[in-house]
Amino acid sequence: MSAPRVVAVAPASPAAVAGVLPGDEILALNGERPRDVISYQLLAEEPEILLDVNRGGLELTLEVRKRVGEPLGVELHAALFDQVRTCDNHCEFCFIYQLPRGLRESLYVKDDDYRLSFLYGNFTTLTRFTEADLERVVAERLSPLHVSIHTTDPQRRAEILRNRRGATSLRWLRALLDHGIEVHGQIVVCPGVNDGDVLDDTLAGVLDQYPELATVCVVPLGVSRYNTEARMRAHTPAEAGAVLAAVHDWQEVYRAVLGRRLVFAADEYYLLAGEPFPPAEAYEGFPMHEDGVGMARAFELEFDGAGARPTAARSGFFAWVEGAPPDGYRASRRGESAGEELPMGPGAPVGVITGTYGARVLEPIIARLGRGDVRIVEVRNEFFGGNTGVAGLLVGADIHRALRRQPAGHRYLLPDVCLSRGRFLDGTTPNQLPRPVEVVATNGAALRAALEG
């Protein structure tokens, strides 16, 4: 177990007043050593805290006084201070197995840690979940959690996960629901493996065994050009249409029995099948927006000014937790403008950068503006290849290639979902691109505001 390291201290905060400095390692709060940012937050709730820190090899005890619940005022270097619980499944569709070599080390970490499910919305299979984990989740109300289901048939689930514990680990899902923990489920559909009758059986199993689930998203597998699994392939349009038909049929069943749709198909399925997106009300508040469900319809509403507020990464635990770094999807997205030129003013022609899926969503929205000075700059993902078409997986090398063919002196808008802490997945930054770019929040309202100057 490592000690959490302070990377930032808020000015005039209780920690700053007590003398906490960036670089300090927090050894204990009131004599108790935190194992992760969750336990740290609970310990930091107290109004009087004896903070044991290591400062360059010198151990100090600092006295912190504050109001109950007042933030201590520090940001820590990590969310977990003990070892990340890694995944011991070997799913054929796992995208981590399909990554090229040479990316930053953190991208190859395969976690199956319920704490990261709670903190960041990662999906866990529960194959490494224990009775002690259940006790902690229930006692500390670590909710919501996100669980990968894939199928409710025990033997088939063990086969899909390539882990014999996959046959029994959904018993923990039942236990979580029994204790009132909010859980969102996910089914990654692989053609010829868990679609067709298997998908129908899974959705029937959800109704029979786990009707308390908050939502279930049905998403297609991603296949990169580095895939080595013979059974894994992209959906055909007909197969995508069949998945949609099953989801729509089961939505009606769930509405009749539960009074809500419960299951939703990812936007990719509508694009693959060439079918229109459902109306906004069919998404029941867009609870699975981050998982690619309803993103296109929400974006359109925001662009037209009909959304109540722009969608973004839901803060979840970070709505109230203190100290945790904004890792993963919730990392800071902002990058820098690039090139020797400065971005042009509002009168310059505009190129909106996006991926192949994003282009199909944005083209009709932009066309409604009737502006000849705004165009889509579609970037094909050659870095990952395969069926990779979402904007969030675009890398600097592919965007560089696309922008090199674009004219100078135009404005280029880059969605911030392409970046994590100001970098693309391939490690490059916006200031390495051949044209200046303006990083814009990935929602319709932000794009509309950028286009209006």
C-alpha positions as semicolon CSV with decimal commas, in nm:
position;residue;x (nm);y (nm);z (nm)
1;M;0,000;0,000;0,000
2;S;0,137;0,341;-0,096
3;A;0,069;0,667;0,082
4;P;-0,151;0,920;-0,101
5;R;0,059;1,210;-0,228
6;V;-0,075;1,564;-0,229
7;V;-0,050;1,718;-0,576
8;A;-0,240;2,042;-0,507
9;V;-0,365;2,242;-0,209
10;A;-0,651;2,489;-0,243
11;P;-0,558;2,841;-0,125
12;A;-0,700;2,937;0,215
13;S;-0,840;2,584;0,265
14;P;-0,816;2,407;0,603
15;A;-0,525;2,202;0,465
16;A;-0,343;2,517;0,353
17;V;-0,398;2,685;0,691
18;A;-0,262;2,373;0,865
19;G;0,051;2,386;0,651
20;V;-0,007;2,098;0,408
21;L;0,214;2,132;0,098
22;P;0,215;1,972;-0,247
23;G;0,442;1,669;-0,233
24;D;0,340;1,572;0,121
25;E;0,252;1,205;0,163
26;I;-0,047;1,148;0,390
27;L;0,037;0,864;0,627
28;A;-0,275;0,873;0,845
29;L;-0,577;1,077;0,946
30;N;-0,644;1,055;1,321
31;G;-0,419;0,750;1,331
32;E;-0,594;0,559;1,053
33;R;-0,431;0,494;0,719
34;P;-0,668;0,528;0,419
35;R;-0,666;0,250;0,162
36;D;-0,834;0,457;-0,110
37;V;-0,993;0,795;-0,168
38;I;-1,326;0,660;-0,044
39;S;-1,195;0,583;0,305
40;Y;-0,990;0,904;0,291
41;Q;-1,307;1,105;0,233
42;L;-1,484;0,945;0,527
43;L;-1,187;1,013;0,755
44;A;-1,163;1,372;0,630
45;E;-1,522;1,444;0,734
46;E;-1,419;1,502;1,096
47;P;-1,392;1,864;1,222
48;E;-1,059;1,800;1,399
49;I;-0,796;1,592;1,224
50;L;-0,443;1,499;1,323
51;L;-0,277;1,461;0,986
52;D;0,043;1,254;0,981
53;V;0,249;1,337;0,673
54;N;0,587;1,247;0,529
55;R;0,765;1,552;0,389
56;G;1,089;1,457;0,219
57;G;1,163;1,184;0,472
58;L;1,059;1,393;0,772
59;E;0,740;1,278;0,947
60;L;0,519;1,559;1,075
61;T;0,183;1,581;1,249
62;L;-0,035;1,871;1,140
63;E;-0,351;1,981;1,318
64;V;-0,647;2,057;1,094
65;R;-0,959;2,231;1,224
66;K;-1,264;2,281;1,006
67;R;-1,640;2,249;0,995
68;V;-1,793;1,902;0,975
69;G;-1,806;1,803;0,609
70;E;-1,596;2,098;0,495
71;P;-1,345;1,989;0,231
72;L;-0,988;1,951;0,349
73;G;-0,874;2,120;0,030
74;V;-0,627;1,882;-0,133
75;E;-0,603;1,683;-0,455
76;L;-0,434;1,345;-0,432
77;H;-0,222;1,165;-0,690
78;A;-0,444;0,858;-0,719
79;A;-0,784;0,720;-0,629
80;L;-0,653;0,390;-0,490
81;F;-0,360;0,367;-0,250
82;D;-0,345;-0,012;-0,241
83;Q;-0,320;-0,234;-0,547
84;V;-0,580;-0,203;-0,822
85;R;-0,783;-0,522;-0,841
86;T;-0,702;-0,633;-1,193
87;C;-0,930;-0,837;-1,415
88;D;-0,855;-1,207;-1,451
89;N;-1,114;-1,262;-1,723
90;H;-0,998;-1,319;-2,080
91;C;-1,296;-1,196;-2,280
92;E;-1,260;-1,240;-2,655
93;F;-1,399;-0,892;-2,716
94;C;-1,179;-0,708;-2,463
95;F;-1,051;-0,395;-2,637
96;I;-0,738;-0,382;-2,421
97;Y;-0,617;-0,698;-2,596
98;Q;-0,665;-0,511;-2,924
99;L;-0,443;-0,212;-2,847
100;P;-0,120;-0,153;-3,037
101;R;0,209;-0,147;-2,852
102;G;0,373;0,174;-2,742
103;L;0,080;0,354;-2,578
104;R;0,105;0,490;-2,225
105;E;0,119;0,217;-1,964
106;S;-0,208;0,305;-1,790
107;L;-0,409;0,213;-2,101
108;Y;-0,310;-0,151;-2,067
109;V;-0,437;-0,187;-1,709
110;K;-0,734;-0,422;-1,706
111;D;-0,926;-0,353;-1,386
112;D;-1,219;-0,535;-1,230
113;D;-1,234;-0,321;-0,917
114;Y;-1,573;-0,228;-0,774
115;R;-1,420;0,092;-0,631
116;L;-1,334;0,216;-0,980
117;S;-1,685;0,120;-1,086
118;F;-1,816;0,350;-0,815
119;L;-1,563;0,627;-0,868
120;Y;-1,541;0,644;-1,246
121;G;-1,829;0,439;-1,386
122;N;-1,607;0,149;-1,500
123;F;-1,789;-0,179;-1,553
124;T;-1,703;-0,476;-1,332
125;T;-1,789;-0,842;-1,391
126;L;-1,792;-0,911;-1,013
127;T;-1,575;-1,220;-1,066
128;R;-1,333;-1,090;-0,802
129;F;-1,601;-0,953;-0,570
130;T;-1,607;-1,090;-0,213
131;E;-1,825;-1,096;0,096
132;A;-1,603;-0,829;0,250
133;D;-1,655;-0,613;-0,059
134;L;-2,031;-0,651;-0,027
135;E;-2,019;-0,551;0,339
136;R;-1,823;-0,237;0,255
137;V;-2,044;-0,139;-0,039
138;V;-2,356;-0,175;0,173
139;A;-2,213;-0,010;0,485
140;E;-2,070;0,289;0,297
141;R;-2,352;0,299;0,037
142;L;-2,115;0,293;-0,258
143;S;-2,380;0,352;-0,520
144;P;-2,424;0,344;-0,813
145;L;-2,214;0,056;-0,943
146;H;-2,183;-0,064;-1,302
147;V;-2,188;-0,436;-1,382
148;S;-2,106;-0,623;-1,703
149;I;-2,371;-0,889;-1,758
150;H;-2,329;-1,004;-2,122
151;T;-2,557;-1,303;-2,062
152;T;-2,756;-1,443;-1,772
153;D;-2,688;-1,805;-1,870
154;P;-2,421;-1,924;-1,621
155;Q;-2,225;-2,155;-1,848
156;R;-2,235;-1,923;-2,144
157;R;-2,121;-1,634;-1,924
158;A;-1,825;-1,840;-1,802
159;E;-1,743;-1,911;-2,167
160;I;-1,767;-1,546;-2,272
161;L;-1,553;-1,427;-1,980
162;R;-1,321;-1,727;-2,012
163;N;-1,342;-1,755;-1,637
164;R;-1,527;-2,028;-1,451
165;R;-1,627;-1,778;-1,181
166;G;-1,832;-1,601;-1,447
167;A;-2,092;-1,873;-1,402
168;T;-2,159;-1,775;-1,041
169;S;-2,049;-1,412;-0,995
170;L;-2,389;-1,263;-1,080
171;R;-2,500;-1,384;-0,738
172;W;-2,328;-1,067;-0,615
173;L;-2,549;-0,860;-0,845
174;R;-2,852;-1,014;-0,679
175;A;-2,705;-0,937;-0,336
176;L;-2,630;-0,575;-0,428
177;L;-2,985;-0,522;-0,551
178;D;-3,124;-0,690;-0,238
179;H;-2,941;-0,429;-0,030
180;G;-3,076;-0,137;-0,230
181;I;-2,757;-0,055;-0,424
182;E;-2,826;0,119;-0,755
183;V;-2,671;-0,083;-1,038
184;H;-2,645;-0,013;-1,410
185;G;-2,591;-0,316;-1,632
186;Q;-2,417;-0,362;-1,965
187;I;-2,441;-0,626;-2,236
188;V;-2,165;-0,626;-2,499
189;V;-2,315;-0,812;-2,794
190;C;-2,086;-1,027;-3,011
191;P;-2,237;-1,154;-3,338
192;G;-2,288;-1,530;-3,333
193;V;-2,201;-1,552;-2,964
194;N;-2,461;-1,377;-2,747
195;D;-2,700;-1,218;-2,996
196;G;-3,023;-1,367;-3,137
197;D;-3,191;-1,616;-2,905
198;V;-2,917;-1,573;-2,645
199;L;-2,986;-1,199;-2,623
200;D;-3,358;-1,268;-2,586
201;D;-3,286;-1,519;-2,309
202;T;-3,058;-1,264;-2,138
203;L;-3,322;-0,991;-2,142
204;A;-3,577;-1,241;-2,013
205;G;-3,330;-1,336;-1,741
206;V;-3,290;-0,970;-1,643
207;L;-3,666;-0,939;-1,597
208;D;-3,685;-1,264;-1,402
209;Q;-3,378;-1,226;-1,181
210;Y;-3,269;-0,859;-1,175
211;P;-3,572;-0,637;-1,239
212;E;-3,442;-0,378;-0,989
213;L;-3,155;-0,282;-1,221
214;A;-3,157;0,092;-1,288
215;T;-3,075;0,050;-1,657
216;V;-2,922;-0,198;-1,899
217;C;-2,730;-0,079;-2,206
218;V;-2,678;-0,303;-2,508
219;V;-2,361;-0,208;-2,693
220;P;-2,177;-0,359;-2,993
221;L;-1,827;-0,496;-2,951
222;G;-1,538;-0,291;-3,080
223;V;-1,299;-0,462;-3,318
224;S;-0,965;-0,298;-3,393
225;R;-0,724;-0,400;-3,667
226;Y;-0,512;-0,564;-3,396
227;N;-0,784;-0,815;-3,309
228;T;-0,658;-1,176;-3,303
229;E;-0,980;-1,351;-3,198
230;A;-1,129;-1,541;-3,491
231;R;-1,489;-1,524;-3,361
232;M;-1,485;-1,151;-3,304
233;R;-1,614;-0,942;-3,595
234;A;-1,822;-0,632;-3,653
235;H;-2,201;-0,650;-3,690
236;T;-2,359;-0,650;-4,033
237;P;-2,641;-0,397;-4,083
238;A;-2,892;-0,682;-4,066
239;E;-2,749;-0,807;-3,738
240;A;-2,757;-0,456;-3,595
241;G;-3,119;-0,424;-3,700
242;A;-3,201;-0,753;-3,529
243;V;-3,046;-0,632;-3,203
244;L;-3,253;-0,314;-3,222
245;A;-3,569;-0,513;-3,286
246;A;-3,499;-0,728;-2,977
247;V;-3,428;-0,423;-2,760
248;H;-3,744;-0,245;-2,877
249;D;-3,955;-0,556;-2,817
250;W;-3,819;-0,598;-2,467
251;Q;-3,867;-0,231;-2,390
252;E;-4,239;-0,283;-2,440
253;V;-4,233;-0,592;-2,218
254;Y;-4,049;-0,404;-1,945
255;R;-4,284;-0,108;-1,972
256;A;-4,583;-0,337;-1,930
257;V;-4,434;-0,519;-1,628
258;L;-4,209;-0,260;-1,464
259;G;-4,346;0,069;-1,592
260;R;-4,014;0,168;-1,753
261;R;-3,809;0,068;-2,055
262;L;-3,505;-0,047;-1,854
263;V;-3,300;-0,159;-2,159
264;F;-3,152;0,076;-2,421
265;A;-2,944;0,024;-2,735
266;A;-2,627;0,223;-2,797
267;D;-2,638;0,490;-3,068
268;E;-2,395;0,286;-3,278
269;Y;-2,667;0,028;-3,343
270;Y;-2,893;0,287;-3,505
271;L;-2,606;0,410;-3,720
272;L;-2,507;0,056;-3,818
273;A;-2,864;-0,043;-3,902
274;G;-2,942;0,284;-4,080
275;E;-3,240;0,348;-3,853
276;P;-3,344;0,684;-3,702
277;F;-3,273;0,755;-3,338
278;P;-3,571;0,729;-3,101
279;P;-3,732;1,051;-2,975
280;A;-3,579;1,209;-2,667
281;E;-3,853;1,088;-2,434
282;A;-3,771;0,727;-2,522
283;Y;-3,439;0,762;-2,337
284;E;-3,612;0,838;-2,006
285;G;-3,374;1,115;-1,901
286;F;-3,058;0,982;-2,074
287;P;-2,928;0,789;-1,769
288;M;-2,669;0,602;-1,980
289;H;-2,546;0,897;-2,185
290;E;-2,183;0,824;-2,094
291;D;-2,217;0,472;-2,230
292;G;-2,315;0,593;-2,574
293;V;-2,691;0,563;-2,526
294;G;-2,883;0,869;-2,648
295;M;-2,577;1,084;-2,710
296;A;-2,687;1,181;-3,061
297;R;-3,041;1,279;-2,961
298;A;-2,916;1,470;-2,655
299;F;-2,659;1,652;-2,870
300;E;-2,929;1,756;-3,115
301;L;-3,152;1,888;-2,836
302;E;-2,865;2,086;-2,688
303;F;-2,767;2,228;-3,026
304;D;-3,126;2,345;-3,082
305;G;-3,143;2,494;-2,732
306;A;-3,406;2,244;-2,617
307;G;-3,193;2,066;-2,355
308;A;-3,230;2,171;-1,994
309;R;-2,853;2,177;-1,952
310;P;-2,559;2,048;-2,154
311;T;-2,464;1,687;-2,096
312;A;-2,115;1,604;-1,978
313;A;-1,937;1,334;-1,787
314;R;-2,155;1,279;-1,483
315;S;-1,953;1,353;-1,174
316;G;-2,115;1,073;-0,975
317;F;-1,901;1,027;-0,666
318;F;-1,709;1,342;-0,752
319;A;-2,017;1,549;-0,687
320;W;-1,907;1,534;-0,324
321;V;-1,581;1,345;-0,286
322;E;-1,266;1,541;-0,216
323;G;-0,916;1,458;-0,325
324;A;-0,961;1,206;-0,605
325;P;-0,781;1,286;-0,929
326;P;-1,008;1,327;-1,234
327;D;-0,879;1,017;-1,413
328;G;-1,015;0,824;-1,708
329;Y;-1,321;0,964;-1,879
330;R;-1,348;1,239;-1,621
331;A;-0,995;1,365;-1,672
332;S;-0,947;1,724;-1,776
333;R;-1,000;1,743;-2,151
334;R;-0,863;2,082;-2,238
335;G;-0,572;2,107;-2,477
336;E;-0,380;2,393;-2,632
337;S;-0,417;2,562;-2,967
338;A;-0,164;2,443;-3,220
339;G;0,069;2,572;-3,485
340;E;0,234;2,904;-3,549
341;E;-0,089;3,063;-3,670
342;L;-0,347;3,187;-3,427
343;P;-0,707;3,064;-3,460
344;M;-0,901;3,292;-3,694
345;G;-1,190;3,508;-3,585
346;P;-1,563;3,437;-3,614
347;G;-1,574;3,534;-3,984
348;A;-1,342;3,255;-4,098
349;P;-1,482;2,932;-4,245
350;V;-1,522;2,658;-3,984
351;G;-1,427;2,290;-3,993
352;V;-1,583;2,069;-3,725
353;I;-1,354;1,773;-3,654
354;T;-1,516;1,440;-3,571
355;G;-1,504;1,066;-3,636
356;T;-1,702;0,862;-3,888
357;Y;-1,996;0,809;-3,653
358;G;-1,994;1,170;-3,542
359;A;-2,000;1,288;-3,903
360;R;-2,326;1,099;-3,963
361;V;-2,480;1,256;-3,655
362;L;-2,357;1,610;-3,720
363;E;-2,416;1,641;-4,095
364;P;-2,797;1,680;-4,078
365;I;-2,769;1,909;-3,774
366;I;-2,516;2,137;-3,945
367;A;-2,713;2,127;-4,271
368;R;-3,014;2,281;-4,096
369;L;-2,809;2,593;-4,030
370;G;-2,789;2,666;-4,401
371;R;-2,436;2,798;-4,363
372;G;-2,193;2,731;-4,643
373;D;-1,902;2,839;-4,425
374;V;-1,936;2,541;-4,187
375;R;-1,827;2,192;-4,288
376;I;-1,753;1,856;-4,126
377;V;-1,393;1,736;-4,122
378;E;-1,441;1,360;-4,097
379;V;-1,139;1,175;-3,959
380;R;-1,105;0,804;-4,032
381;N;-0,952;0,611;-3,745
382;E;-0,662;0,435;-3,911
383;F;-0,469;0,413;-3,585
384;F;-0,706;0,155;-3,435
385;G;-0,879;0,057;-3,759
386;G;-1,153;-0,205;-3,760
387;N;-1,497;-0,065;-3,676
388;T;-1,357;0,214;-3,455
389;G;-1,563;0,520;-3,545
390;V;-1,632;0,719;-3,227
391;A;-1,474;1,061;-3,176
392;G;-1,346;0,966;-2,832
393;L;-1,095;0,722;-2,985
394;L;-0,949;0,963;-3,240
395;V;-0,574;1,008;-3,202
396;G;-0,341;1,291;-3,293
397;A;-0,180;1,104;-3,584
398;D;-0,511;1,057;-3,768
399;I;-0,626;1,414;-3,699
400;H;-0,286;1,541;-3,814
401;R;-0,327;1,358;-4,143
402;A;-0,678;1,497;-4,196
403;L;-0,587;1,856;-4,109
404;R;-0,283;1,851;-4,334
405;R;-0,523;1,834;-4,628
406;Q;-0,733;2,125;-4,498
407;P;-0,676;2,492;-4,591
408;A;-0,492;2,729;-4,360
409;G;-0,667;3,031;-4,211
410;H;-0,987;2,847;-4,118
411;R;-1,118;2,777;-3,770
412;Y;-1,103;2,411;-3,665
413;L;-1,314;2,289;-3,372
414;L;-1,191;1,980;-3,187
415;P;-1,427;1,796;-2,947
416;D;-1,269;1,770;-2,604
417;V;-1,367;1,402;-2,576
418;C;-1,061;1,327;-2,792
419;L;-0,833;1,442;-2,510
420;S;-0,744;1,325;-2,161
421;R;-0,541;1,572;-1,958
422;G;-0,468;1,757;-2,280
423;R;-0,331;1,454;-2,471
424;F;-0,463;1,220;-2,738
425;L;-0,450;0,845;-2,682
426;D;-0,133;0,820;-2,889
427;G;0,040;1,062;-2,652
428;T;0,047;1,361;-2,888
429;T;-0,101;1,702;-2,805
430;P;-0,309;1,955;-3,000
431;N;-0,012;2,189;-3,036
432;Q;0,152;1,925;-3,259
433;L;-0,126;1,946;-3,518
434;P;-0,058;2,125;-3,851
435;R;-0,350;2,368;-3,803
436;P;-0,462;2,560;-3,494
437;V;-0,758;2,398;-3,321
438;E;-1,009;2,525;-3,069
439;V;-1,103;2,263;-2,812
440;V;-1,480;2,265;-2,760
441;A;-1,681;2,077;-2,498
442;T;-1,852;1,774;-2,649
443;N;-2,213;1,887;-2,628
444;G;-2,453;2,057;-2,866
445;A;-2,475;2,384;-2,676
446;A;-2,097;2,431;-2,679
447;L;-2,075;2,360;-3,052
448;R;-2,359;2,602;-3,128
449;A;-2,188;2,872;-2,919
450;A;-1,856;2,815;-3,097
451;L;-2,019;2,838;-3,440
452;E;-2,191;3,161;-3,342
453;G;-1,855;3,305;-3,240
